[in-house]
Structure formats: structure tokens, C-alpha cells
Amino acid sequence: MSKKKLSNQDQFESVENALSKTEHYIEENQKSLTIIILAIVIIIGGYLGYKRFVVVPQENEALAQMWMAEQYFARDSFNLALNGDGNYLGFLNIIDDYSITKSANLASYYAGISYLHMGQYEKAIEYLKKFESKDKMIAPIAYGAIGDANMELNNTKEALTFYKKAANDFTNNFTTPLYLLKVGFVYEQMGDFEEAIKVYQRIQSEFPNSTEGRQIEKYIAQAELLMKK
């Protein structure tokens, strides 16, 4: 018998032995395996049922309630937007009553911006930090609003941190130059004119056609003048 035939025979025997061991394991552990499979099925079924019969109905209810709060927000009626009008819930109620929904997450954003406009800066920070989003427009605005609230509270370093996040975490032609400009302003307030100029020059080179880019030369000139004093 050739070496090749012996090799093939050895391979077949090895596969047969492996199959035999697998069958033996399944036979010995059939009850445990059945329990595990059933548990997986129950978990998946429970999750799908929870989504369908709990989350989706709550999401629909939250949307139906929140539209009026959004209308009040658009009209700058921030107290009514936050607390409701007796017929429709406000953002704070949405957050509490429908906490598992996407609407509650969005309501945290609206609540934070509302408190910012009302001058309640600590509450603005509290609710804006609860908000989670990967949207390239809304997420940086939320970070920037936290920066604005911290500036009002004279928390300059914290404001700088959030302005940088607003500018750099979600780059786009609208919010990035806006918050880079605020980063530059903060550096100027801190007396770090060199860093301010670097930020302004980035706006000039990367976003020349933005609103900020079209007027950035005057900020560069101003910072250069202040640096020489």
C-alpha cells in the first residue's frame, strides 16, 4: 500500500473518530444543550416581544405627546415646552414617562437647549449631557451648547473642552468653523493668543467659504495685535 493511500486512510479514520466523539458528546449532554438552545430562543423571543409590544407603542405615544412641546419650543415658549400645557406633556414629562424611547433622548436635547435660553445653565448642562446622538449636525450643537452654558458659569476650561468636541468630533462645513471660532475666543480670554491664531488659521485654510472663514482675517489681525502688547 502506498504512502498516499495510508495518508488518506489515516485522514478518514481521524474524521470518523472526531465525528464519533462529537456524537458521543451530544448524546451525553443532550439535556444541557436542549436547555441552552431553549434559553437562547426565549431570550431572543423575549427581546423581540419587548420591542414590539412595549417599546414601539411607547415610542408612538411619546411622539404623539411631544409634537406640541416641539411647537412651543419653536415659538420660544420654553416653560410650556418643558412642563406641558395641561393637555400635552412637556419635554420633562416625556423624559420621565417614556425613558426607554428615542423620543425621551431627543427630549433631553430640547430640555437642555430650553434651560440654556432660560438662563438655567446647570440644568442645561445636566440634560444636554444625557442626550446621545451621532448626527453630524445635532451632536456638535449639543456639545457647543454645553460649552455655552459653561462659559456663562465662568467654567472656561470646561467650555473649551466641549467647544473642541463640537468642532472636531463631527466635522462639517457649518458647525466646525462656528465652534472653532469659539475655541479661538476662549483662548483669547485665557490670554493664549498664539493658540487662538492657530485655530483662526485653520478656519482660514480649511473653511474659507464659511461665514466664519469670510471674516476670519480680522480675528487673526486682532489676535496678532494683542499678542504684541
Buried (B, 14 or more C-beta within 10 A) or exposed (E): EEEEEEEEEEEEEEEEEEEEEEEEEEEEEEEEEEEEEEEEEEEEEEEEEEEEEEBEEBBEBBBEBBEBBBEBBEEEBBEBBBBBBEEBBBBBBBBEBBBEBBBBBBBBBBBBBBBBBEEBBEBBBBBBBBBEBEEBEBBBBBBBBBBBBBBBBEBBEBBBBBBBBBBBBBEEEBBBBBBBBBBBBBBBEEEBBEBBBBBBBBBBEBBEEBEBBEEBEEBBEBBBEEBEE
